[in-house]
Amino acid sequence: ISLSSRPPAATGRSCATVASTPTARFVRSLTTDLEKGPAASGFRWPAEWEPHAATWLAWPHNVDTWPGRLEAVESSFARIVRILSEVEGVRIVVQGATGAERVMRQLRTAGVSRDADVRCFEIPTDDAWIRDTGPVFLTREGTNAAELALVDFGFNAWGEKYPPWDRDNALPERIAEVLGVQRFEAGFVLEAGSVEGNGAGAVLTTESCLLNPNRGPRTRAEIEAGLARTLGATQVVWLASGLAGDDTDGHVDDLCRFVAPDVVVYALCDDPQDPNATVLRENHRRLAAARRADGGTFQLVALPSPQLRGADSTLLPASYANFYLANEVLLVPTFGLPEDARAAAILREVIPGRTLVPVPARDLVQGLGAIHCLTQQEPRLAAE
């Protein structure tokens, strides 16, 4: 476990400027490479099940996200780090040197080995949802060596819902500086939790999120072109919308996930009285109608959709689809409900070859997200 040196300070951003800037102005000047696009430059967005060099996390610190539960959430994070550190590297973004020392003490208490490949980076953030605030990593296989790069999408706190967000918006740039890798500025707002890829060009997303004007005015064709340019999308499957209680306007990683290039697991509700029943049936209809690049259909596997309510009886966006595929292990959120065992059995069968590790997520989901929302994979290069 180590504390890395502080990266260079981010430039040209201030809380007052970014937090008050309209979404449309998150379009930044494009680099020469981006005009051609990372996909056209030979970069690929690997599937999550492909080998990882590391998992990135941003340590939780925002008390407004988890009022009265932050300590319990930190304990959950420490357990997640312990599990991940046994199979791959872990990179943790922390709030300054004091925060780093405190985190490392918690990790040692949780049983993380002193010899584990765990590094902390002092990079200020606004919150912990690194799937959405951090970069999306790409790889390119060159003639001499494999190469890592990242896409820096604009971030505006899910449609300007939770200011300030300037530090989160700067996070991909800071990570690129830490790693010394090429950074492609996307030029538009997008959270990685809103897109799901199979590593072969197919992308799943939702109309309610990507076409929402609070992310900036853009058409379906413009979004598809942007996904093709940045992530190499050759096919985009549009679902309708997301779960009740989801403040992201419908992130797809709570609805359905690729577990193989042609296999999708998806949330489906058995109870017609469930507030999510109608939209989940519509999403299933669209998935069933979708065609792969070769003209065939995707293999669809249904997951139960749990009903979990907060202290004020508000339905929370709890989902078994919010799992995380790490090297050799599958981290699955559990909610202390009868559906937990059924979901685990389904995922064990459809994702063989990994050890399934249940992760209690009742505290995590009070912040309106779970394991997948809080992680981002850095792929392992072929030469590593």
N, C-alpha and C positions, 0 to 999 in steps of 0.2 A: 504494500500500500504506500503510495507516494503522493506528494504534493508537487505538481509541476510548477515551473516558474510562471509568473503572470504574463499573459499574452499582451501584445501592444494594445494601447487604448483604441477603441473604435473612434472613427472620425466623422465629423459632419452631422451628428445627431444630438438633439437635446430633447429632454422630456417635453418641454413646452411646445417645441416645434412639431414633433411627430405626433404627439397625442392630439393636437388640435388640427392636424392636416386632414383634409378630406381624403377618402379612400382613393379616388382617382389619381391623386398625386403620389401614390405609392409606386407608380410606374417610374423607374429610374433609368438613366441612360444605359443603353445596351453596349456590351463589349463587342469587339470585332467577332470573337468566336460565337457569341450568342446570336449575332445576326445570321450566322450559318446554323447555329444551334448545336448543343452538345450531342444530340442524337446523330446529326449529320456529321459531327466530328468523330463519330465512332464510339461514343460512350453509351452504356447500357444501364438501365435500372434493374439490378438483380432482384429476384424474388426473395421474400423474407426467409424462406427455408434453405436458401443457399448459404454456404459457410460464412460465418462472421469473424472479423478480427476483434470486434468489440461491440458492446451495447453502450449507448450514451443515455445518461439520466441527468435531470436537473433537480438537485435536492430541494424538497419542499420547504418553503419559508413564509408563504403568504397566509397569514392567519384568516384573512377574509375568505379564502377558498375553502378552508376546513375549520370553521369556528368551533372551538372546543375539542377538536379532534387532531390537531397538528401533531401532537406527541405520538398518538397512535399511528398516524400516517407515516411518521419518520421511522417508527419501528417496522412497519410494513416494508418501507424502502430498504432498510438494513437487511431484512430477510431476503428480499428480492436480489440485492447485491450479493449476498452470500451464495444463493443458488446460482446466479449467473457467473460468479467468479470461479466456480468449479469447472466451467466448460468454455469460457472465453474471457477476453479482457473486458473491463468495465471502466468507463470514463464518466466522471461525475462533475457537473458544473456546480460550483458552490459560491456562496456570498462572502468573499474575502478570506483572509488568512484565519481569522477567528472561527469563521464558519467551517473552514476546511479542517481545522484541528478538532472541532467538535464532531464533525461527521466521521472523521477517522476513528475517534474514540468509540462512537456508536457502532461502527463497523466491527471493530475488534471485540466489543461486547457481544455482538451478534454472532461471533464465531468466524468472521472473515479472516482467512489466513494472512499473516504478515507477508508471506511470499506470494500472495495473489497478485495478478496483474490488474491492479485497481489504481487509477490515478485521478486526483482531483485537480480541477482547473478553476482558478479564481476569475470567474466571468459573471458580472452582475446580470440578473434576470428579474423579470416581474412575476413569474410563476413557474410551475414545474412541468407544464405540458409540452415536453420537448418534441413529441411526434409532430406537433403543429408549429412550434416556434423554431425548431432546429432545422438543419439542412436535410435534404434528401441526397444520399450518396450514390454515385455512379462509378462504374468501372469501365476501363478500356484495355483490351488486350493488344499490346503493341508488338512490333517485331523484335524489340530488344527487352522490354520489360512491361509488366502490367502497370496500369496507372489508376489512381483514385482521384475523383473530382467530386464536387457537390453543386447542387442547384440551390440557389438562394431565392425562395419565393417571398413576396411581400407578406407581412403579417399585420393584421389590424384588429386583433382581439375578437375574432369571430363576428365581424361586422360592427366594430367600434363599441362593443358592449361593456368592456372592462378597462377603462383607462387607468394608468398609463400603460403603453405597450412598447415604448421606444426601445427598451433594453432587450425585450424579447425579439423585436424585429431585427435588432443588430446581431443576434446570436449566431446565425450562420456565417456571417463575416468574421466574427471572432474565432469560431471553430476552424474556419479555413486558414486563419493566421496561425493558430496553434499547430495545425497539422502541416502547414506549408503546401496546401494543395490548391489546384485551380478552382475558382468559384465562378459559376455562371449565374448572373442575375436574370431571373425569369422575366421581370417586367410586369408581373401581375400578382395579385393576392391569391394565395391558395394555401390551405393547411394539408399536410400529408395524411392526416386522419380522414380526409375527404376523398382520397383516391386509394384504390387497391389494385396492385399489378401482379401478373403471373410470371414476370421475367421474360415473356415472349411477345410482348406488345399489346396484350389485352388489359384494359383498365376498367374497373367498376367505379361508379360514382353516383351522385344523386342530383336531381334537378333542383331540389329545395335548397341545396347548399351552393353548388357551383354557379347556378344561374341567379342566385340571390343578389339584388342590386346593392346590398350592403357590403359586398366584396368588390364593388366597382362595376360600372356598366359594361357588359360584354355579352355577346351572343353565344349560342351553342356552338356554332361553327368556329368562332374565335377561341373558345375554350378547347375544342378538339384540336385546333391547330397549335395552340400553346402546349397542350399535353404531348402532341407529336414532336414538337420541336425540343422540348425539355426532357421528357421521359421516354421518348421513343414509342408513344402509343400508336398502334396501327388499327386499333379497334376500341371504341368506348361504349360500354353498356350503361345506359342511363336508367337508374332506378328512380322511384318517385320521391320519397322523403323518408325522414328518420323517425326515431322513437320519441314518444311523449316525454317531456322533461329534458330533452337534449338541447342545450343552449348553443350548440354549434350549427343549428339549422339542418341537421341531418347527416352527420358523418357516417360514411359507409362502413367504417370499422366496427360499428355497433350493429350492423345489419347483415353483412356477408363478407366472407374472406376466401381467397384462393388457398387451397392446401396442396394443389398440384396444378400444372398448366391447364388441365381441363376439368378440374374438380373444384366445386364451390360449396362451402357450408354456409347456411343462411338461417336467420332467425325466423321462426314461424310460430304463430300463437294458436293454441288449441281452444282457448276460451273465447267465444264470440263476443262476450261482454268486455273483454280486455280492450282498453283504449287503443292499443297498438294493432288489434286484429285486422282492421281494414287495410291499413297501409302495408302491413307485412304480407297480406295476401296479394296485394297489387305488386309489390316488389317481387314476390315469387312468380307471378304471372310473367313479368318482364324478363326475369332470369330464364324461365322455361322457354320463352320465345327467342332468346338470344342465340346467335349462331357463332361458332368458332370460325377462325380464319379459313379452315378447310371445309366449312359448311355444316359440320356436325354440331350437335348440341353439347352443352356443358353437363357433366354429371353433377346433380344437385343432391345435397344431403342436408336435411332439416335439423336444426337445433331448437330446443325449447326456448321460449322467451319468458324469463322470470318476471314476476310482478314484485317490485320492492318499493316501498314508500318511505319517505323521510319522516322526520319528527312532526312536520306539519301536514302529513298525509299526502304530500305531493309525490306523484309517481316519479321515480328516479330512472335514469337511462341505463339500467342494469342489463348486461348482455354477455352471454357466453362467447359470442363472436369476438369479444375484445381480448382474446388470448394473444400470447407472444411466442413466436417460434425462435428459440435460441439454439445454439449448437447442442445437439443431443437431448435437449429438454423442451418440453412444452409447458409453459406457464398458463394456467387456466384460472380465471377469476371464479370464486365461489361466494355465495351470498347467504349461506345458512338456510337454504330452501330445499324442499324435496327434489326440485329439478336439477340440483347440483350433480347428483350421482348419474342421472340419465344423460346429462350433457357430457360428463367425463367419459362415460362408456362409449358414446358416439364418437367423440374426438379420439379416443384411444384406437378405435377401429379404423377411422378414416385417415389418421396420421400415424402410421406405424413407424417403429424404429426410433422413437423418442420416449424418454421417461416423462410421463405426465405428472406435473407438480401442481397440486391445488394451492391457490393463493387467496386467503380470505380477503374479500374486497368490499365488505360493507362500509368500512371507513373511507376507503379510496373513492367509492362511487358517490359519497356525500358531496364530493367536489365536482361531480357530474362527469366522471371519466374513470377509467380503470387501467389495467396493465399496459395494453397496447398504446393507449394515449400518452403514457408516461415513459415510453422507451423509443429509441431510434437505433436501428442497426447500422453499423459500419461494416461493409462487406470485406471479406478476406480476399486479397489479390491472389491470382493463380500461382504466383511465384512464391507466396509466403508459406 
